[in-house]
Amino acid sequence: MTDAGSPEDEPTTEIRVPRLGQRRQPVQTRHLLHAQPPIFEQGAPGRSGASLPPLDVPEADPHALFGDLCRVEPPGLPEVSEVEVTRHYTRLSRWNYAIDLGLYPLGSCTMKYNPKINERVARLPGFCGLHPAQPEATLAGALELMHRLEQALCEIAGFARVTLQPAAGAQGELCGLMMIRAYLQDQGRRPTRVLVPDSAHGTNPASCTLNQFQTVPLKTSADGLLHVDTVRAACRAWPDDIAAIMITNPSTLGLFEEEIADIADVVHEAGGLVYMDGANFNALLGKVRPGDTGVDCMHINLHKTFTTPHGGGGPGSGPVGVSSRLEPYLPIPTVERRDGRLVLDYDRPRSIGRLRSFFGNFGMFVRAYAYIREMGGEGLRRATEMAVLNAAYLRARLEGVYPVAYDRPCMHEVILSDKQLRRETGVQTLDIAKRLMDYGFHPPTVYFPLVVPGALMIEPTETETVETLDEFADALLSIAQEAREDPERVRSAPHQTALRRLDETRAARQPRLRWLPEGRAEGEPPDKAS
């Protein structure tokens, strides 16, 4: 291996793991990665990795069962052996990056290490063997866990009740605004406007639209914060037409909204309610209870704050906490204690109804509850302190080369910018992100938040050690040095991955999302025989 900043063009055949304190070298892995054809292009006609017993019942006529829906020919499935399937997916898995392999510094959409005790508990037969349609009388243990998790979240966040039903943070937003709309309509009011700062999460406007609200964007100030005077001016501009404010705290800029209590007072005086996007709640545990600051409603991403798995399309979980004024509108069913036992309550006349099938992603509840019980109040507070400390540490290591977006103490994440390197070398944020892959790191979130040009949004989380943070910071500093000495090498990265830099514009505009037989174009409807 060569020194960091000048890796050889040809990869070596070994991977060296740096000792603690040793500067991380670009990782050479191409020898492990070979062209892997789709599973459909492997195998041979008649080959199979399955064995089925002889048919021991009368053969049914599929045409009689399915009518016109019955295929004329069998589907064009791969004909492969067991070993071909095993090797194919094992090889593909070695192309993936995962939190169990290394730091995953995505900002805002945290990829945090999931303790293995959570996974062990979630796999207990009494939990993983449950069926959501089984009789309620057989669900005593599950209902007890859900009830205790709700109580814990209420205590941690400062709310009267919590619904566990939403399947993700975005659905939690939808749920919260649906309850706010129902509450306002019960008062005989139909305001149409929801205030949304430019530092909020991007799903907020979509949630407004789905609830027939109009988004009113609010600009943050030069210090990155939303100030109460901005909110007051908006409320005066549309008197009697403010339904709510959706505020992310800490914001996507990684900053704590210091005037949140005053902002809540102003919105309440205007007749609106306060929805807090709690995706960044992992920066507040044991320090601030949002319900105590005037927040009426907030979703909590269990995958982010309470270490349930995240990514790959789910499953997620976005419980929503509410103040007492919104409690009657919680989705059904709720878990209630009656006559000494827990039951599912569907008789809630003012409820917004069901948000999803059954009761929520139960496996995520088990993991989150295990984490809360393992950590305890002091442990959760310590997790927040470490999350903020780790982000501040990276800021201190990097801000001389990668300028910070705002000269204020950061919370759980730090927002850096490429403006200095771009001005001096022409190397931009995307180049830095691609080059990080050669050093064995997953890139951080890039070009978000949109209000920060060339943003690098880094969230180390509380689970990373100082040695890992140093390796990551050393890699970014090494890339900055490379940009000054050999900028083209950074602009053409990555060099050590299975595939070189992809045409991302073409991939977005002309996506190939599935394998197609030769000669068939994307979007062409399959014939009945396929």
VENKA-V953533 format. One record per residue. SS is DSSP state (H for helix, E for strand, C for the rest). PHI is phi in whole degrees, -180 to 180 (999 if undefined). BURIAL is 1 if it has 9 or more other C-alpha atoms within 8 Angstrom, else 0. Layout:
# VENKA-V953533
ss;phi;burial
SS;PHI;BURIAL
SS;PHI;BURIAL
This chain:
# VENKA-V953533
ss;phi;burial
C;999;0
C;-98;0
C;-64;0
C;-58;1
C;103;0
C;-145;0
C;-65;1
C;-67;0
C;-67;0
C;-93;0
C;-70;1
C;-88;0
C;-108;0
C;-136;0
C;-116;0
C;-103;0
C;-91;0
C;-66;1
C;-69;0
C;-57;0
C;87;0
C;-86;0
C;-63;1
C;-71;1
C;-100;1
C;-56;1
C;-85;1
C;-102;1
C;-133;1
H;-64;1
H;-65;1
H;-89;0
C;-115;1
C;-125;0
C;-56;0
C;-121;0
C;-69;0
C;-58;0
H;-60;1
H;-67;1
H;-98;0
C;-110;1
E;84;1
C;-157;0
C;-55;0
C;88;0
C;-80;1
C;-150;1
C;-106;0
C;-117;0
C;-132;0
C;-117;0
C;-70;0
C;-58;0
C;-65;0
C;-115;0
C;-133;0
C;-58;0
C;-71;0
C;-92;0
C;-88;0
H;-62;0
H;-66;0
H;-70;0
H;-79;0
H;-115;0
H;58;0
H;-67;0
H;-79;0
C;-71;0
C;-69;1
C;-78;0
C;-127;0
C;-61;0
C;-65;0
C;-81;0
C;-85;0
C;-61;1
E;-113;1
C;-134;1
C;-85;1
H;-61;1
H;-67;0
H;-65;1
H;-64;1
H;-61;0
H;-67;0
H;-60;1
H;-77;0
H;-67;0
H;-62;1
H;-62;1
H;-63;0
C;-78;0
C;-85;0
C;-83;0
C;-103;0
C;-146;0
C;-65;1
C;-78;0
C;-100;0
C;178;0
C;-58;1
E;-125;1
C;-84;1
E;-64;1
C;-87;1
C;71;1
C;-92;0
C;-62;1
C;-112;1
C;-105;1
C;-59;0
C;-102;1
C;-56;0
H;-70;0
H;-63;0
H;-59;1
H;-66;1
H;-63;0
H;-66;1
H;-65;1
C;-96;0
C;-60;1
H;-54;0
H;-65;0
H;-98;1
H;-73;1
C;-91;0
C;-69;0
C;-118;0
C;-65;0
C;-97;0
C;-74;0
C;-57;0
H;-59;0
H;-63;0
H;-98;0
C;-108;1
H;-56;1
H;-66;0
H;-66;0
H;-65;1
H;-63;1
H;-65;1
H;-63;1
H;-64;1
H;-67;0
H;-64;1
H;-60;1
H;-62;1
H;-65;1
H;-66;1
H;-61;1
H;-67;0
H;-68;1
H;-101;1
C;83;1
C;-118;1
C;-78;1
E;-145;1
E;-137;1
E;-100;1
C;-93;1
C;-68;1
C;-55;1
C;-85;1
C;-167;1
H;-62;1
H;-64;1
H;-71;1
H;-63;1
H;-59;1
H;-58;1
H;-60;1
H;-61;1
H;-70;1
H;-63;1
H;-68;1
H;-63;1
H;-62;1
H;-64;1
H;-62;1
H;-66;1
H;-67;1
H;-65;0
C;-86;0
C;79;0
C;-118;0
C;-137;1
C;-65;1
C;-117;1
E;-112;1
E;-123;1
E;-80;1
E;-136;1
E;-66;1
C;-73;1
C;-97;1
C;-85;1
C;-72;0
C;-68;0
C;-79;0
H;-58;1
H;-61;1
H;-65;0
H;-64;1
H;-63;1
H;-61;1
H;-65;0
C;-101;1
C;63;0
C;-102;1
E;-104;1
E;-81;1
E;-112;0
E;-71;0
E;-119;1
C;-87;0
C;-77;1
C;-82;0
C;-62;0
C;-86;0
C;87;1
C;-103;1
C;-92;1
C;-102;1
H;-63;1
H;-64;0
H;-65;1
H;-68;1
H;-63;1
H;-64;0
H;-66;1
H;-65;1
H;-73;0
H;-69;0
C;-129;0
C;-62;0
C;67;0
C;-127;1
E;-99;1
E;-85;1
E;-169;1
E;-122;1
E;-111;1
E;-122;1
E;-95;1
C;-144;1
C;-58;1
C;-76;1
C;-68;1
C;-86;1
C;76;1
C;-118;1
C;-83;1
C;-76;1
C;-67;0
C;-102;1
H;-59;0
H;-67;0
H;-67;0
H;-62;1
H;-61;1
H;-61;1
H;-65;1
H;-66;1
H;-63;1
H;-63;0
C;-84;1
C;91;1
C;-99;1
E;-117;1
E;-111;1
E;-104;1
E;-108;1
E;-73;1
E;-95;1
C;-61;1
C;-104;1
H;-63;1
H;-65;1
H;-95;1
C;-123;1
C;-54;1
C;74;1
C;-113;0
C;-139;0
C;-103;1
H;-53;1
H;-60;1
H;-77;0
H;-98;1
C;102;1
C;-73;1
C;-91;1
E;-159;1
E;-157;1
E;-93;1
E;-125;1
E;-78;1
H;-62;1
H;-68;1
H;-96;1
H;-89;1
C;-120;1
C;57;1
C;-91;1
C;-58;1
C;-140;1
C;109;0
C;69;0
C;86;0
C;122;0
C;-77;1
C;-108;1
C;-163;1
E;-131;1
E;-52;1
E;-123;1
E;-96;1
E;-136;1
C;-78;1
H;-61;0
H;-69;0
H;-100;1
H;-56;1
H;-62;0
H;-100;1
C;-55;1
C;-61;1
C;-99;1
C;-86;1
E;-104;1
E;-96;1
E;-127;1
E;-98;0
E;-138;0
C;53;0
C;82;0
E;-138;0
E;-93;1
E;-136;1
E;-93;1
E;-105;1
C;-102;0
C;-91;0
C;-130;1
C;-60;0
C;-99;0
C;-63;1
C;-77;1
C;93;0
C;-81;0
C;-102;0
C;-157;1
C;-66;0
C;58;0
C;-121;1
C;119;1
C;-84;1
H;-61;0
H;-58;1
H;-70;1
H;-64;1
H;-62;1
H;-63;1
H;-64;1
H;-65;1
H;-61;1
H;-64;1
H;-63;1
H;-68;0
H;-68;0
H;-81;1
H;70;0
H;-60;0
H;-67;0
H;-66;0
H;-65;1
H;-62;1
H;-65;0
H;-61;1
H;-62;1
H;-61;1
H;-72;1
H;-62;1
H;-71;1
H;-62;1
H;-63;1
H;-66;1
H;-65;1
H;-65;0
H;-63;1
H;-59;1
H;-64;0
H;-73;0
H;-114;1
C;-66;1
C;-71;0
C;-109;1
C;-114;1
C;-59;1
E;-77;1
C;-71;1
C;-138;0
C;-85;0
C;-140;0
C;-59;0
C;-85;1
C;-99;1
C;-80;1
C;-141;1
E;-121;1
E;-106;1
E;-107;1
E;-135;1
C;-92;1
H;-62;1
H;-71;1
H;-66;1
H;-63;1
H;-69;0
H;-87;0
H;-130;1
C;85;0
C;-76;1
C;-116;1
H;-55;1
H;-62;0
H;-62;1
H;-62;1
H;-63;1
H;-67;1
H;-69;1
H;-58;1
H;-63;1
H;-68;1
C;-91;1
C;85;0
C;-113;1
E;-71;1
C;-65;1
C;-75;1
E;-66;1
E;-121;1
C;58;1
C;-145;1
C;-70;1
C;-65;0
C;-76;0
C;-112;1
C;-61;1
C;62;1
E;-70;1
E;-118;1
E;-105;1
E;-118;1
C;-126;1
C;-79;1
C;65;1
C;-81;1
C;-88;1
C;-92;1
C;-83;0
H;-66;0
H;-65;0
H;-65;1
H;-63;1
H;-65;1
H;-62;1
H;-66;1
H;-64;1
H;-60;1
H;-65;1
H;-66;1
H;-68;1
H;-65;1
H;-65;1
H;-62;1
H;-67;1
H;-58;1
H;-60;1
H;-82;1
H;-93;0
C;-149;0
H;-60;1
H;-65;0
H;-64;1
H;-74;1
H;-67;1
C;-99;1
C;-68;1
C;-86;1
C;-112;1
C;-114;1
C;-102;1
C;-60;0
C;-123;0
C;-79;1
C;-62;0
C;-91;0
C;-82;0
H;-70;0
H;-65;0
H;-65;0
H;-63;1
H;-76;0
H;-89;0
C;-129;0
C;-69;0
C;-113;0
C;-98;0
C;-154;0
C;-79;0
C;-126;0
C;-58;0
C;-57;0
C;98;0
C;-100;0
C;-88;0
C;-61;0
C;93;0
C;-73;0
C;-67;0
C;-70;0
C;-77;0
C;-66;0
C;-84;1
C;-88;1
